[in-house]
Amino acid sequence: MKIATLGKALLICWASNALAATNEYQLKKDHTDVSFRISHAGFTMKHGSFADISGILNLDADHLDASSVDVTVAINSIATNDERRDRDLRSARFLDADQYPTMHFASKKVVQTGKNRIDVTGLLTLHGVTKPLILHATVNRLGPSPFGNAQTAGFSATGNLKRSDYGISGLIPIIGDEVVIEIDAEFAVPKAGAG
């Protein structure tokens, strides 16, 4: 009986330590950029970005492969420095923001590939289609921020997708099919009692 009780206590202690190792961070919208680039008839790479982003990072700083991330982006927040083009991109010809107002990425696996380097494999839901996506990320910095001292995590990441895989085929091949994604994201542990 004592052995069983001791085993139960050790299991509870282990579970508590495991939970304590992972902290929940909230995405800092004002310090996060989700941008993309795509071929414009082969002449240039046209750049754009999304401004309305939210997300949660569950971070285990000692075991990055035990971490996870979940991010949502509002399609209507797309910006390419031309309002007429932005309206077209929001339309049914491209992203169809009325029918599909958000895109969503949820990680399924994190693999450490080197010092401060990770591959984040997850599912991207865009335009009503869900497909695997790999983001190659650099862990820029983990620790207290000099602005308010909150525990903060910063990452830079890149990925590639074909928009036709998501049913977004307007103006292919004049406008490229392959889209390069670039992300700089900052997450912080909320202060107690905040939000």
Phi, psi and omega in degrees: 000317179295322180295317179297319179295318178296318179298319179296318180296318179296321179296317178297318179297316179297316181297320179296318179294321179296318179293322182293335183289337181255126179247145178268123179248144175257141178295136177265102186302324184282354178231031180228137177230127172245110184233168181212163172217149187209147183293132175254088178058023179080355181278317182215170168259114179278132182257149175209175182206170175237137186258335186257101187227140174220156180179168180231136173244125171259106191250127167250099187296333181274337180223083186301332181289352175265004182271166177208160181217147180219118187228140177236137181237132178278122183298323182297346182271010180296142180214130179231019179072023176204110187296322179297317177295321180298319177298320178296318180295329178283344187283174181295343179291333182235261189278340178052063185298332179294318181275327182233080190289345182223158162242152190221134176238127176232122182289149176240335182205139174237128180236127176281123185251357180172183179296120180062021179237134179220152168252125181250111178260130181207190178248125175256125174254118184217131176058033178079007181240137179245125181218157177293147176216136176252129174251127177266115192238150171248131174275105185286313182196140173234132178150184180292137179284143174290350178253083177101350172073008178292143174298126190227147177228130181237136184225151166238139184214153176226155176200171180224144173213161171258122183293332178297333177296339180255014178076019179252091190243008181304129174065017170284133011260004181301311171263134189302156175272320182282133179242127176264127181256136176228130185230133166237119187228138177237132179236149179219149174286123181298148175291147180304131179084357180277148172062000000 
